[in-house]
Amino acid sequence: MSKLIASSLDIHYGDIRVVHQADIQLEAGELVILVGPNGAGKTSLLRALAGLLPYEGTIELNHIDLHKISDKERAKQIAWAPQLAPVHWPLTVKHIVALGRLPHMGPFDRLSSIDKAAITRALELADCSQFKNRLADEVSGGERARIMLARALAVEAPIMMADEPTASLDPAHAIRTMDILKAQAAAGAGVLVVLHDLALAARYADRVVLMDKGKIVSDGPAASVLSADNLARVYGIKALSGSKDGESWILPWQVL
């Protein structure tokens, strides 16, 4: 059972500190959603936790310092879905998704039957099968977001991180994406996601982590983290909220 624990994280871009003394952990079997205003430090924190950005402080994966884990092993353990990543090569969608299997392969290995099955599962889950043979640089922004999700799913890692995976998706695919991420957590993965959509965060998160000005200001159940006081203080908004069939909902309503 995988576990990621970060303590006293500071992240800098040059002389500018964008994340201040952040403590966060991710357990197997939970979906944790990072929320906060633009510039709060959410993506920087997520990238550092994935081993993609320098940081000060400590990050441990299964009680091992992340710095002591090889890039290849880290890529097996932590799948990463970036937000609308550019595609620089005229590869098919299927080939892009197949890149998710690279951490499991040697430098001269061909795709095994296990790899091919993982790729097929990922394409189907992310609803990409119907355009798997199209060139990845010719698809829409929403389709590209699904491709990045499929590539991360193909890794079949015990930890998955996604930066704004519902960005530019239509409502049906946004809900489907969150259903997929929730199912990954239910199957035993630790899933950490950055979202701006508070409605989706309230409905799907096992825990919500609220950031503001580079600091974690609240961490816990959605109902307590996305409280009227927190939304007013951090976002400067008033929201409507309630529950339906045992699931919380929230609707940002007006600027204060």
Backbone as CSV, one residue per row, in Angstrom:
resi,resn,N_x,N_y,N_z,CA_x,CA_y,CA_z,C_x,C_y,C_z
1,MET,0.854,-1.196,0.000,0.000,0.000,0.000,0.886,1.241,0.000
2,SER,0.787,2.039,-1.053,1.675,3.186,-1.211,1.226,4.365,-0.349
3,LYS,2.217,5.140,0.066,1.952,6.317,0.877,2.986,7.376,0.559
4,LEU,2.530,8.610,0.361,3.409,9.735,0.069,3.244,10.767,1.171
5,ILE,4.356,11.168,1.780,4.315,12.143,2.865,5.312,13.259,2.557
6,ALA,4.838,14.493,2.578,5.698,15.652,2.360,5.649,16.545,3.587
7,SER,6.819,17.044,3.976,6.917,17.885,5.174,7.738,19.125,4.889
8,SER,7.231,20.259,5.328,7.949,21.545,5.290,8.489,21.866,3.898
9,LEU,7.642,21.685,2.887,8.093,21.935,1.514,8.111,23.426,1.207
10,ASP,9.233,23.874,0.681,9.377,25.202,0.098,9.746,25.007,-1.373
11,ILE,9.122,25.797,-2.239,9.429,25.745,-3.666,9.672,27.165,-4.151
12,HIS,10.767,27.341,-4.873,11.152,28.662,-5.358,11.264,28.673,-6.880
13,TYR,10.917,29.807,-7.471,11.289,30.120,-8.845,12.217,31.316,-8.757
14,GLY,13.500,31.046,-8.856,14.462,32.110,-8.621,14.381,32.556,-7.175
15,ASP,14.200,33.847,-6.969,14.115,34.392,-5.611,12.682,34.398,-5.073
16,ILE,11.740,33.939,-5.876,10.339,33.994,-5.473,9.916,32.651,-4.891
17,ARG,9.453,32.670,-3.651,8.967,31.450,-3.020,7.490,31.298,-3.337
18,VAL,7.131,30.197,-4.009,5.750,30.011,-4.452,4.994,29.012,-3.585
19,VAL,5.707,28.202,-2.821,5.078,27.298,-1.852,5.824,27.441,-0.540
20,HIS,5.084,27.618,0.568,5.669,27.910,1.869,5.351,26.794,2.853
21,GLN,6.350,26.064,3.295,6.231,25.142,4.428,4.980,24.251,4.334
22,ALA,4.822,23.604,3.198,3.633,22.778,2.971,3.819,21.378,3.550
23,ASP,2.829,20.909,4.278,2.768,19.530,4.777,1.541,18.864,4.157
24,ILE,1.761,17.728,3.514,0.638,17.033,2.887,0.978,15.556,2.781
25,GLN,-0.043,14.719,2.837,0.187,13.303,2.627,-0.927,12.705,1.784
26,LEU,-0.578,11.604,1.122,-1.514,10.905,0.256,-1.446,9.426,0.589
27,GLU,-2.586,8.869,0.938,-2.681,7.458,1.294,-3.257,6.660,0.131
28,ALA,-2.917,5.379,0.087,-3.542,4.482,-0.876,-5.046,4.475,-0.652
29,GLY,-5.803,4.476,-1.754,-7.247,4.353,-1.652,-8.001,5.644,-1.432
30,GLU,-7.337,6.801,-1.563,-8.044,8.059,-1.374,-7.822,8.994,-2.550
31,LEU,-8.843,9.802,-2.822,-8.777,10.853,-3.832,-8.705,12.187,-3.105
32,VAL,-7.573,12.847,-3.244,-7.340,14.147,-2.603,-7.316,15.204,-3.700
33,ILE,-8.049,16.284,-3.478,-8.149,17.336,-4.487,-7.596,18.641,-3.932
34,LEU,-6.638,19.212,-4.661,-6.035,20.497,-4.329,-6.830,21.608,-5.003
35,VAL,-7.277,22.586,-4.227,-8.000,23.726,-4.772,-7.371,25.011,-4.252
36,GLY,-7.713,26.108,-4.899,-7.215,27.413,-4.483,-7.237,28.376,-5.646
37,PRO,-7.118,29.672,-5.387,-7.151,30.668,-6.461,-5.967,30.521,-7.408
38,ASN,-6.036,31.214,-8.530,-4.899,31.259,-9.448,-3.664,31.772,-8.704
39,GLY,-2.532,31.127,-8.958,-1.291,31.556,-8.332,-1.111,31.100,-6.899
40,ALA,-1.975,30.186,-6.430,-1.880,29.731,-5.039,-0.719,28.767,-4.812
41,GLY,-0.173,28.188,-5.884,0.937,27.249,-5.746,0.547,25.798,-5.941
42,LYS,-0.666,25.555,-6.403,-1.176,24.184,-6.509,-0.359,23.333,-7.480
43,THR,-0.164,23.836,-8.698,0.567,23.056,-9.697,2.025,22.875,-9.294
44,SER,2.620,23.899,-8.716,4.019,23.773,-8.263,4.147,22.696,-7.198
45,LEU,3.213,22.668,-6.259,3.235,21.639,-5.223,3.045,20.261,-5.844
46,LEU,2.101,20.136,-6.754,1.851,18.845,-7.393,3.080,18.362,-8.149
47,ARG,3.721,19.244,-8.897,4.911,18.861,-9.681,6.058,18.438,-8.768
48,ALA,6.215,19.136,-7.651,7.265,18.745,-6.712,6.992,17.361,-6.131
49,LEU,5.741,17.098,-5.778,5.378,15.797,-5.207,5.577,14.674,-6.212
50,ALA,5.476,15.001,-7.494,5.708,14.012,-8.540,7.183,13.864,-8.887
51,GLY,8.033,14.650,-8.235,9.461,14.578,-8.505,9.886,15.341,-9.736
52,LEU,9.071,16.299,-10.166,9.337,17.025,-11.413,9.819,18.449,-11.186
53,LEU,9.961,18.850,-9.932,10.353,20.223,-9.623,11.224,20.216,-8.370
54,PRO,12.318,20.992,-8.360,13.157,21.050,-7.155,12.389,21.625,-5.971
55,TYR,12.779,21.190,-4.781,12.094,21.643,-3.577,13.052,21.579,-2.396
56,GLU,12.685,22.284,-1.344,13.355,22.163,-0.056,12.369,21.537,0.914
57,GLY,12.870,20.736,1.830,12.015,19.977,2.721,12.148,18.499,2.414
58,THR,11.183,17.699,2.804,11.278,16.259,2.584,10.001,15.715,1.944
59,ILE,10.210,14.792,1.013,9.125,14.011,0.436,9.538,12.549,0.531
60,GLU,8.686,11.745,1.129,8.970,10.314,1.248,7.879,9.509,0.560
61,LEU,8.315,8.557,-0.247,7.403,7.612,-0.889,7.641,6.250,-0.257
62,ASN,6.650,5.768,0.462,6.784,4.491,1.182,8.014,4.505,2.089
63,HIS,8.187,5.639,2.792,9.246,5.825,3.787,10.635,5.915,3.173
64,ILE,10.738,6.139,1.869,12.019,6.336,1.194,12.052,7.761,0.638
65,ASP,13.163,8.470,0.915,13.310,9.831,0.414,13.187,9.830,-1.115
66,LEU,12.360,10.725,-1.644,12.123,10.754,-3.087,13.407,10.986,-3.868
67,HIS,14.358,11.711,-3.296,15.637,11.955,-3.968,16.451,10.671,-4.149
68,LYS,16.160,9.661,-3.345,16.922,8.411,-3.408,16.288,7.371,-4.335
69,ILE,15.178,7.734,-4.947,14.488,6.835,-5.872,14.854,7.221,-7.297
70,SER,15.241,6.264,-8.103,15.639,6.550,-9.475,14.468,7.108,-10.275
71,ASP,14.787,7.846,-11.345,13.738,8.409,-12.177,12.829,7.313,-12.729
72,LYS,13.417,6.204,-13.136,12.638,5.115,-13.722,11.700,4.499,-12.685
73,GLU,12.205,4.265,-11.484,11.368,3.669,-10.443,10.279,4.647,-10.006
74,ARG,10.640,5.925,-9.917,9.638,6.925,-9.540,8.526,6.981,-10.583
75,ALA,8.899,6.863,-11.859,7.900,6.893,-12.927,6.991,5.669,-12.893
76,LYS,7.478,4.564,-12.349,6.617,3.389,-12.162,5.633,3.601,-11.027
77,GLN,6.071,4.329,-10.016,5.286,4.492,-8.799,4.314,5.660,-8.856
78,ILE,4.666,6.706,-9.631,3.848,7.918,-9.683,3.534,8.237,-11.135
79,ALA,2.285,8.083,-11.518,1.843,8.461,-12.857,1.470,9.934,-12.867
80,TRP,1.785,10.615,-13.967,1.623,12.066,-14.031,0.804,12.441,-15.269
81,ALA,-0.280,13.176,-15.061,-1.104,13.680,-16.163,-1.052,15.204,-16.136
82,PRO,-0.285,15.818,-17.036,-0.181,17.278,-17.044,-1.417,17.916,-17.650
83,GLN,-1.520,19.219,-17.463,-2.643,19.964,-18.019,-2.343,20.353,-19.460
84,LEU,-3.088,19.819,-20.399,-2.993,20.193,-21.812,-1.544,20.284,-22.286
85,ALA,-0.796,19.195,-22.090,0.603,19.166,-22.513,0.694,19.276,-24.033
86,PRO,1.646,20.074,-24.552,1.797,20.158,-26.002,2.319,18.845,-26.568
87,VAL,1.955,18.564,-27.803,2.447,17.377,-28.503,3.388,17.858,-29.602
88,HIS,4.652,17.479,-29.509,5.666,18.021,-30.408,5.962,17.112,-31.598
89,TRP,5.447,15.877,-31.558,5.764,14.939,-32.635,4.474,14.426,-33.253
90,PRO,4.494,14.138,-34.555,3.287,13.634,-35.222,3.081,12.143,-34.948
91,LEU,2.835,11.820,-33.677,2.578,10.441,-33.278,1.081,10.210,-33.179
92,THR,0.679,8.967,-33.352,-0.732,8.655,-33.167,-1.082,8.703,-31.681
93,VAL,-2.371,8.838,-31.423,-2.848,8.850,-30.046,-2.415,7.574,-29.329
94,LYS,-2.526,6.440,-30.002,-2.153,5.165,-29.387,-0.679,5.163,-28.995
95,HIS,0.182,5.749,-29.828,1.610,5.795,-29.501,1.879,6.717,-28.308
96,ILE,1.135,7.820,-28.224,1.288,8.713,-27.078,0.916,7.983,-25.793
97,VAL,-0.194,7.276,-25.807,-0.631,6.547,-24.622,0.362,5.440,-24.281
98,ALA,0.946,4.832,-25.306,1.930,3.764,-25.077,3.161,4.267,-24.332
99,LEU,3.431,5.576,-24.386,4.568,6.123,-23.642,4.418,5.896,-22.143
100,GLY,3.204,5.706,-21.693,2.987,5.416,-20.285,3.585,4.097,-19.840
101,ARG,3.910,3.241,-20.778,4.499,1.944,-20.418,6.021,1.979,-20.381
102,LEU,6.640,3.080,-20.776,8.099,3.149,-20.827,8.778,2.836,-19.490
103,PRO,8.234,3.287,-18.354,8.907,2.961,-17.088,9.013,1.456,-16.815
104,HIS,8.168,0.667,-17.455,8.165,-0.774,-17.226,9.046,-1.525,-18.223
105,MET,9.680,-0.790,-19.151,10.402,-1.431,-20.245,11.891,-1.124,-20.206
106,GLY,12.678,-2.035,-20.745,14.091,-1.785,-20.948,14.301,-0.954,-22.206
107,PRO,15.544,-0.483,-22.451,15.791,0.426,-23.575,15.502,-0.171,-24.951
108,PHE,15.562,-1.479,-25.087,15.347,-2.092,-26.398,14.145,-3.037,-26.402
109,ASP,13.336,-2.981,-25.363,12.185,-3.877,-25.270,11.075,-3.462,-26.230
110,ARG,10.353,-4.463,-26.712,9.118,-4.225,-27.439,7.953,-4.323,-26.459
111,LEU,6.823,-3.772,-26.864,5.636,-3.859,-26.014,5.243,-5.319,-25.818
112,SER,5.070,-5.697,-24.565,4.638,-7.062,-24.254,3.114,-7.146,-24.311
113,SER,2.600,-8.336,-24.173,1.148,-8.494,-24.132,0.561,-7.767,-22.921
114,ILE,1.302,-7.719,-21.819,0.854,-6.984,-20.628,0.785,-5.494,-20.926
115,ASP,1.811,-4.980,-21.616,1.830,-3.560,-21.989,0.663,-3.233,-22.911
116,LYS,0.456,-4.054,-23.913,-0.617,-3.795,-24.879,-1.982,-3.818,-24.211
117,ALA,-2.162,-4.727,-23.275,-3.444,-4.795,-22.561,-3.657,-3.539,-21.717
118,ALA,-2.581,-3.050,-21.072,-2.683,-1.826,-20.266,-3.029,-0.628,-21.138
119,ILE,-2.451,-0.564,-22.323,-2.726,0.540,-23.254,-4.182,0.502,-23.710
120,THR,-4.654,-0.674,-24.041,-6.049,-0.823,-24.471,-7.008,-0.415,-23.364
121,ARG,-6.726,-0.852,-22.140,-7.575,-0.480,-21.004,-7.597,1.033,-20.818
122,ALA,-6.434,1.660,-20.905,-6.344,3.100,-20.695,-7.099,3.867,-21.773
123,LEU,-6.948,3.454,-23.021,-7.673,4.103,-24.115,-9.180,4.001,-23.919
124,GLU,-9.639,2.836,-23.498,-11.074,2.639,-23.291,-11.582,3.448,-22.106
125,LEU,-10.830,3.436,-21.017,-11.253,4.172,-19.829,-11.391,5.662,-20.107
126,ALA,-10.415,6.218,-20.825,-10.408,7.660,-21.092,-11.231,8.035,-22.325
127,ASP,-11.929,7.070,-22.902,-12.788,7.304,-24.062,-11.989,7.852,-25.239
128,CYS,-10.844,7.223,-25.505,-9.984,7.630,-26.616,-9.912,6.581,-27.725
129,SER,-10.522,5.440,-27.537,-10.361,4.338,-28.489,-10.804,4.724,-29.891
130,GLN,-11.856,5.539,-29.993,-12.405,5.855,-31.310,-11.481,6.724,-32.147
131,PHE,-10.502,7.409,-31.523,-9.558,8.206,-32.318,-8.106,7.814,-32.024
132,LYS,-7.893,6.560,-31.650,-6.549,6.111,-31.265,-5.564,6.147,-32.414
133,ASN,-6.040,6.090,-33.657,-5.135,6.079,-34.812,-4.947,7.453,-35.438
134,ARG,-5.573,8.479,-34.863,-5.363,9.840,-35.346,-4.047,10.386,-34.810
135,LEU,-3.489,11.375,-35.510,-2.284,12.026,-35.015,-2.640,12.887,-33.805
136,ALA,-1.810,12.800,-32.779,-2.124,13.475,-31.516,-2.060,14.991,-31.624
137,ASP,-1.361,15.515,-32.639,-1.303,16.975,-32.791,-2.451,17.514,-33.639
138,GLU,-3.408,16.649,-33.968,-4.544,17.078,-34.774,-5.877,16.963,-34.028
139,VAL,-5.819,16.671,-32.721,-7.046,16.509,-31.946,-7.377,17.811,-31.223
140,SER,-8.582,17.885,-30.683,-9.013,19.083,-29.960,-8.358,19.151,-28.580
141,GLY,-8.493,20.304,-27.925,-7.936,20.456,-26.585,-8.546,19.480,-25.600
142,GLY,-9.861,19.293,-25.672,-10.517,18.352,-24.778,-10.078,16.926,-25.024
143,GLU,-9.924,16.557,-26.302,-9.445,15.211,-26.629,-8.010,15.020,-26.145
144,ARG,-7.200,16.074,-26.246,-5.816,15.967,-25.765,-5.770,15.750,-24.257
145,ALA,-6.677,16.395,-23.529,-6.735,16.181,-22.083,-7.042,14.718,-21.773
146,ARG,-7.914,14.121,-22.536,-8.228,12.700,-22.341,-7.053,11.808,-22.707
147,ILE,-6.271,12.217,-23.708,-5.076,11.449,-24.083,-4.063,11.463,-22.946
148,MET,-3.864,12.635,-22.320,-2.917,12.728,-21.214,-3.377,11.875,-20.035
149,LEU,-4.689,11.848,-19.814,-5.230,10.986,-18.762,-4.982,9.526,-19.105
150,ALA,-5.216,9.148,-20.363,-5.003,7.758,-20.779,-3.539,7.360,-20.637
151,ARG,-2.636,8.265,-20.988,-1.202,7.952,-20.845,-0.847,7.678,-19.390
152,ALA,-1.401,8.488,-18.480,-1.146,8.266,-17.061,-1.786,6.966,-16.581
153,LEU,-2.992,6.682,-17.043,-3.651,5.439,-16.651,-2.872,4.222,-17.131
154,ALA,-2.221,4.335,-18.285,-1.480,3.199,-18.845,-0.307,2.786,-17.965
155,VAL,0.195,3.702,-17.168,1.302,3.357,-16.266,0.848,2.316,-15.239
156,GLU,-0.408,2.406,-14.843,-0.968,1.542,-13.805,-0.122,1.609,-12.532
157,ALA,0.154,2.860,-12.128,0.984,3.134,-10.952,0.131,3.147,-9.691
158,PRO,0.732,2.901,-8.537,-0.016,2.956,-7.280,-0.377,4.377,-6.846
159,ILE,0.293,5.373,-7.436,-0.035,6.768,-7.155,-0.236,7.475,-8.489
160,MET,-1.284,8.285,-8.559,-1.574,9.035,-9.779,-1.789,10.490,-9.434
161,MET,-1.182,11.387,-10.224,-1.337,12.820,-10.036,-1.782,13.444,-11.345
162,ALA,-2.756,14.350,-11.260,-3.309,14.976,-12.455,-3.524,16.457,-12.205
163,ASP,-3.043,17.277,-13.136,-3.173,18.727,-13.037,-4.310,19.186,-13.936
164,GLU,-5.399,19.628,-13.341,-6.572,20.116,-14.058,-7.029,19.138,-15.153
165,PRO,-7.307,17.887,-14.791,-7.666,16.904,-15.818,-9.010,17.169,-16.487
166,THR,-9.843,18.040,-15.904,-11.134,18.345,-16.516,-11.109,19.643,-17.309
167,ALA,-9.944,20.292,-17.379,-9.845,21.542,-18.130,-10.209,21.301,-19.587
168,SER,-11.047,22.154,-20.126,-11.495,22.142,-21.530,-12.347,20.930,-21.894
169,LEU,-12.795,20.154,-20.904,-13.684,19.035,-21.191,-15.145,19.486,-21.131
170,ASP,-15.981,18.864,-21.953,-17.411,19.101,-21.845,-17.917,18.458,-20.556
171,PRO,-19.122,18.829,-20.088,-19.587,18.318,-18.792,-19.612,16.805,-18.683
172,ALA,-20.016,16.111,-19.739,-20.088,14.653,-19.668,-18.710,14.043,-19.466
173,HIS,-17.714,14.547,-20.210,-16.365,13.989,-20.062,-15.714,14.434,-18.752
174,ALA,-16.077,15.616,-18.246,-15.558,16.032,-16.945,-16.050,15.088,-15.852
175,ILE,-17.339,14.768,-15.884,-17.889,13.835,-14.899,-17.281,12.456,-15.073
176,ARG,-17.144,12.028,-16.312,-16.551,10.710,-16.563,-15.115,10.649,-16.054
177,THR,-14.356,11.738,-16.273,-12.966,11.771,-15.793,-12.916,11.647,-14.282
178,MET,-13.786,12.363,-13.578,-13.784,12.274,-12.128,-14.249,10.899,-11.661
179,ASP,-15.186,10.293,-12.384,-15.590,8.922,-12.062,-14.406,7.967,-12.193
180,ILE,-13.594,8.162,-13.235,-12.409,7.317,-13.446,-11.428,7.483,-12.291
181,LEU,-11.152,8.729,-11.919,-10.196,8.983,-10.844,-10.705,8.431,-9.512
182,LYS,-11.991,8.582,-9.271,-12.577,8.029,-8.051,-12.465,6.505,-8.054
183,ALA,-12.676,5.884,-9.221,-12.570,4.429,-9.324,-11.132,3.965,-9.118
184,GLN,-10.166,4.758,-9.589,-8.766,4.403,-9.365,-8.462,4.380,-7.863
185,ALA,-8.980,5.378,-7.153,-8.779,5.413,-5.704,-9.485,4.230,-5.033
186,ALA,-10.705,3.945,-5.466,-11.459,2.832,-4.877,-10.748,1.500,-5.098
187,ALA,-9.970,1.419,-6.191,-9.233,0.189,-6.491,-7.913,0.106,-5.721
188,GLY,-7.586,1.168,-4.952,-6.404,1.107,-4.097,-5.310,2.096,-4.412
189,ALA,-5.462,2.894,-5.468,-4.436,3.888,-5.791,-4.608,5.125,-4.912
190,GLY,-3.523,5.840,-4.710,-3.598,7.171,-4.123,-3.660,8.173,-5.260
191,VAL,-4.683,9.019,-5.287,-4.906,9.931,-6.408,-4.923,11.367,-5.890
192,LEU,-4.070,12.202,-6.474,-3.966,13.609,-6.083,-4.201,14.461,-7.315
193,VAL,-5.174,15.381,-7.228,-5.640,16.121,-8.393,-5.734,17.602,-8.065
194,VAL,-5.319,18.441,-9.003,-5.578,19.884,-8.920,-6.839,20.184,-9.711
195,LEU,-7.763,20.909,-9.101,-8.997,21.318,-9.771,-9.310,22.772,-9.449
196,HIS,-9.920,23.457,-10.415,-10.528,24.752,-10.138,-12.025,24.610,-9.928
197,ASP,-12.589,23.513,-10.374,-14.033,23.307,-10.296,-14.409,22.861,-8.886
198,LEU,-14.930,23.801,-8.093,-15.278,23.497,-6.707,-16.431,22.513,-6.619
199,ALA,-17.329,22.523,-7.598,-18.447,21.590,-7.592,-17.948,20.152,-7.684
200,LEU,-17.005,19.901,-8.585,-16.444,18.558,-8.715,-15.627,18.188,-7.480
201,ALA,-14.893,19.151,-6.935,-14.099,18.878,-5.738,-15.000,18.476,-4.578
202,ALA,-16.076,19.214,-4.382,-16.988,18.919,-3.272,-17.629,17.556,-3.429
203,ARG,-17.931,17.184,-4.658,-18.647,15.926,-4.889,-17.738,14.705,-4.788
204,TYR,-16.501,14.817,-5.277,-15.685,13.616,-5.463,-14.576,13.410,-4.424
205,ALA,-14.118,14.456,-3.777,-12.911,14.340,-2.946,-13.167,13.558,-1.662
206,ASP,-12.224,12.687,-1.320,-12.182,12.131,0.032,-11.627,13.176,0.991
207,ARG,-10.671,13.964,0.493,-10.154,15.112,1.234,-9.927,16.253,0.261
208,VAL,-10.160,17.462,0.729,-9.850,18.662,-0.039,-8.723,19.400,0.681
209,VAL,-7.728,19.841,-0.096,-6.632,20.653,0.433,-6.735,22.025,-0.216
210,LEU,-6.944,23.036,0.611,-7.133,24.408,0.127,-5.831,25.181,0.290
211,MET,-5.366,25.784,-0.820,-4.145,26.582,-0.800,-4.468,28.045,-1.094
212,ASP,-3.638,28.915,-0.539,-3.749,30.349,-0.800,-2.385,30.982,-0.572
213,LYS,-1.930,31.731,-1.552,-0.656,32.452,-1.453,0.486,31.514,-1.069
214,GLY,0.485,30.321,-1.657,1.590,29.384,-1.456,1.508,28.556,-0.201
215,LYS,0.451,28.725,0.597,0.332,27.998,1.852,-0.910,27.117,1.858
216,ILE,-0.820,25.992,2.544,-1.990,25.168,2.784,-2.734,25.762,3.969
217,VAL,-3.968,26.190,3.728,-4.728,26.856,4.783,-5.786,25.947,5.393
218,SER,-6.127,24.839,4.712,-7.101,23.910,5.271,-6.967,22.566,4.563
219,ASP,-7.160,21.492,5.315,-7.018,20.130,4.784,-8.006,19.246,5.539
220,GLY,-8.969,18.670,4.823,-9.948,17.827,5.490,-11.124,17.515,4.584
221,PRO,-12.238,17.098,5.152,-13.439,16.815,4.366,-13.912,18.062,3.618
222,ALA,-14.517,17.850,2.455,-14.953,18.974,1.625,-15.878,19.920,2.379
223,ALA,-16.789,19.381,3.173,-17.765,20.224,3.856,-17.100,21.229,4.790
224,SER,-16.015,20.838,5.427,-15.340,21.755,6.344,-14.352,22.666,5.624
225,VAL,-13.660,22.124,4.634,-12.661,22.935,3.921,-13.338,23.985,3.045
226,LEU,-14.398,23.592,2.363,-15.103,24.527,1.474,-16.245,25.211,2.219
227,SER,-15.952,25.654,3.415,-16.945,26.342,4.240,-17.169,27.758,3.727
228,ALA,-18.257,28.362,4.161,-18.564,29.733,3.760,-17.447,30.690,4.159
229,ASP,-16.885,30.489,5.353,-15.814,31.369,5.816,-14.568,31.233,4.941
230,ASN,-14.184,29.977,4.635,-12.994,29.762,3.813,-13.178,30.306,2.401
231,LEU,-14.341,30.084,1.819,-14.591,30.580,0.465,-14.572,32.102,0.426
232,ALA,-15.101,32.724,1.459,-15.085,34.186,1.518,-13.666,34.710,1.705
233,ARG,-12.910,34.062,2.599,-11.564,34.546,2.928,-10.569,34.296,1.807
234,VAL,-10.638,33.122,1.182,-9.630,32.747,0.188,-10.030,33.177,-1.221
235,TYR,-11.297,32.945,-1.584,-11.739,33.258,-2.938,-12.467,34.602,-3.043
236,GLY,-12.983,35.109,-1.929,-13.792,36.309,-1.981,-15.131,36.084,-2.639
237,ILE,-15.729,34.900,-2.408,-17.007,34.580,-3.024,-17.992,34.040,-1.991
238,LYS,-19.252,34.059,-2.378,-20.306,33.375,-1.648,-20.791,32.233,-2.524
239,ALA,-21.100,31.083,-1.905,-21.532,29.917,-2.670,-22.799,29.322,-2.082
240,LEU,-23.532,28.641,-2.917,-24.663,27.835,-2.484,-24.180,26.401,-2.329
241,SER,-24.742,25.658,-1.370,-24.271,24.295,-1.154,-25.398,23.435,-0.603
242,GLY,-25.187,22.130,-0.675,-26.160,21.181,-0.171,-25.689,19.773,-0.442
243,SER,-26.609,18.826,-0.464,-26.245,17.440,-0.760,-27.359,16.795,-1.563
244,LYS,-26.980,15.782,-2.343,-27.919,15.040,-3.166,-27.480,13.582,-3.181
245,ASP,-28.370,12.692,-2.746,-28.067,11.256,-2.723,-26.772,10.969,-1.968
246,GLY,-26.559,11.705,-0.882,-25.386,11.472,-0.059,-24.116,12.123,-0.561
247,GLU,-24.177,12.872,-1.663,-23.001,13.551,-2.201,-23.163,15.063,-2.035
248,SER,-22.061,15.720,-1.657,-22.099,17.164,-1.464,-22.071,17.892,-2.804
249,TRP,-22.718,19.056,-2.847,-22.580,19.914,-4.017,-22.365,21.347,-3.551
250,ILE,-21.701,22.102,-4.413,-21.429,23.506,-4.119,-21.473,24.288,-5.418
251,LEU,-22.036,25.491,-5.371,-22.156,26.314,-6.560,-21.686,27.730,-6.244
252,PRO,-20.498,28.123,-6.724,-20.078,29.504,-6.539,-21.134,30.442,-7.109
253,TRP,-21.524,31.455,-6.299,-22.715,32.223,-6.658,-22.440,33.690,-6.934
254,GLN,-21.639,34.334,-6.062,-21.392,35.750,-6.287,-20.086,36.179,-5.654
255,VAL,-19.507,37.227,-6.204,-18.299,37.825,-5.646,-18.708,38.770,-4.522
256,LEU,-17.990,38.666,-3.407,-18.305,39.517,-2.260,-17.724,40.916,-2.430
